[in-house]
Amino acid sequence: MIGPKGQKVWMDGKLVDFAQAKVHVLAHTLHYGVGVFEGIRAYPTVDGSAAIFRLRPHVERLIESARFYHMPVNYSRQEIEQAIIDTQAANGILPSYIRPILYRGEPGLGVKNLTGKVSLSIGVIPASKYLGEASDEGVRAKISPFHKPHSLAVPSFAKATGNYLNGYLAGIDAQQDGYDEAILLDVRGNVAEGTGENVFVVRDGVLYTPGLDSDILLGVTRDAVIQIARDHGRSVVEKTISVNELLSADEAFFSGTFAEIAPIREVSHYPIGGGKIGPITREISKVYYRAVHGEEPRYASWLTRVPMLSAPVARGK
C-alpha cells in the first residue's frame, strides 16, 4: 500500500515518506508479536480545527503496555503526545485513525530477546467506518467459538499486537458466516468483548458492561461512554454478563475508538430489543459524536487541538 502523495510516517523522531516507512523482516516483533500499540482518532470540529480524541489516556496506556512487556520507552509521555500531534498535522487527514506502535525493530530472533532496539512509529490513515453501514443501522454479531484468553495467559489490560490473534480468528469466522462482527466470551463462557470493541448491554434503563474479571481491555472509549452515561443520569454497572443476559437485553452496543458507538441489533440470529436501535444507545451516541466534534463544552478537555499544516486528503463524518 502506498499512501497519498506527501503522506508521512513518524519513525523514531523523523517524518519519513509513507513508502519509506519500513522495518526489517527479522524484526523481533514481526516473529513473536511482542509489540504494543494504540488506535486514536482525530476529527474535524465545529470551529474548523482538527482535534485528537482523548490523546493523553491513549498515550498513558501505550506506555503502561510497554512497561508490562519489558519494552523500554525512550520518549516521555509529552514527547509521544507531541509526536502524534506533529504526525497528524503533517498529514492533514480528517477524520483520521492514528496508529502509534512500539516494537523491537532490529533483527533479533529468539523468544526471550530483550536486547533489540525498541522503536516508535506513528502512522495516520483516513478513518472509515470500522463496521461499515452497520454502525448506523445496527450490527449483526455472532458469538464466536474462539474465546478470549484468560489474563493469566496474556494480560488483557496491555494492548499488545499478539493479543489480537484470537480477535482475528473470531472476526474472520463471523465474516464468513455473514455477520458484521464477533463477540468473544471469556474462559468461563461469559461475555468479554468484540474483536476490537467493548460491549455494553442495557436493561431497565441501566447500562451493564463486563469488567476486568472478564479479561477485557479497558477501552478509552468505554471509559468515555461510562462518563457520558453517568453525566446524563444513567446508572452504569461493571459486572459479569452471561450470554442469556446479552440475548435478552433491551439494547446492546459496541464501543471502541475505531468502531465508535455501534448499536447491536442481532446476536447469533437473536434480535436485541426487537432488532431496533434503542433510545439509550441513541442518546449516548448523540452526545459522543457531539463531543468528538467539539460541540459539547463539558467534554472539551477530551480534545487536543491540532494545527492544520496541509490540506485534508479525506473528509467524512
HELIX and SHEET records of a PDB file:
HELIX    1   1 PHE A   18  GLN A   20  5                                   3    
HELIX    2   2 HIS A   28  TYR A   32  1                                   5    
HELIX    3   3 LEU A   55  PHE A   68  1                                  14    
HELIX    4   4 ARG A   77  ASN A   91  1                                  15    
HELIX    5   5 ALA A  134  GLU A  137  1                                   4    
HELIX    6   6 THR A  161  TYR A  164  5                                   4    
HELIX    7   7 LEU A  165  GLN A  176  1                                  12    
HELIX    8   8 LEU A  212  SER A  214  5                                   3    
HELIX    9   9 VAL A  220  ASP A  231  1                                  12    
HELIX   10  10 VAL A  243  LEU A  247  1                                   5    
HELIX   11  11 GLY A  273  GLY A  275  5                                   3    
HELIX   12  12 PRO A  279  VAL A  292  1                                  14    
HELIX   13  13 PRO A  297  TRP A  302  5                                   6    
SHEET    1   A 5 LYS A  14  ASP A  17  0                                        
SHEET    2   A 5 LYS A   8  MET A  11 -1                                        
SHEET    3   A 5 VAL A 118  PRO A 126 -1                                        
SHEET    4   A 5 SER A  96  ARG A 104 -1                                        
SHEET    5   A 5 GLY A  35  PHE A  37 -1                                        
SHEET    1   B 7 LYS A  14  ASP A  17  0                                        
SHEET    2   B 7 LYS A   8  MET A  11 -1                                        
SHEET    3   B 7 VAL A 118  PRO A 126 -1                                        
SHEET    4   B 7 SER A  96  ARG A 104 -1                                        
SHEET    5   B 7 ILE A  40  PRO A  44 -1                                        
SHEET    6   B 7 ALA A  50  PHE A  53 -1                                        
SHEET    7   B 7 LEU A 303  VAL A 306 -1                                        
SHEET    1   C 8 VAL A 191  GLY A 194  0                                        
SHEET    2   C 8 GLU A 181  LEU A 185 -1                                        
SHEET    3   C 8 VAL A 139  ILE A 143  1                                        
SHEET    4   C 8 GLU A 260  VAL A 267  1                                        
SHEET    5   C 8 GLU A 251  GLY A 256 -1                                        
SHEET    6   C 8 ASN A 198  ARG A 203 -1                                        
SHEET    7   C 8 VAL A 206  THR A 209 -1                                        
SHEET    8   C 8 VAL A 236  GLU A 238  1                                        
SHEET    1   D 5 VAL A 191  GLY A 194  0                                        
SHEET    2   D 5 GLU A 181  LEU A 185 -1                                        
SHEET    3   D 5 VAL A 139  ILE A 143  1                                        
SHEET    4   D 5 GLU A 260  VAL A 267  1                                        
SHEET    5   D 5 TYR A 270  PRO A 271 -1                                        
END                                                                             
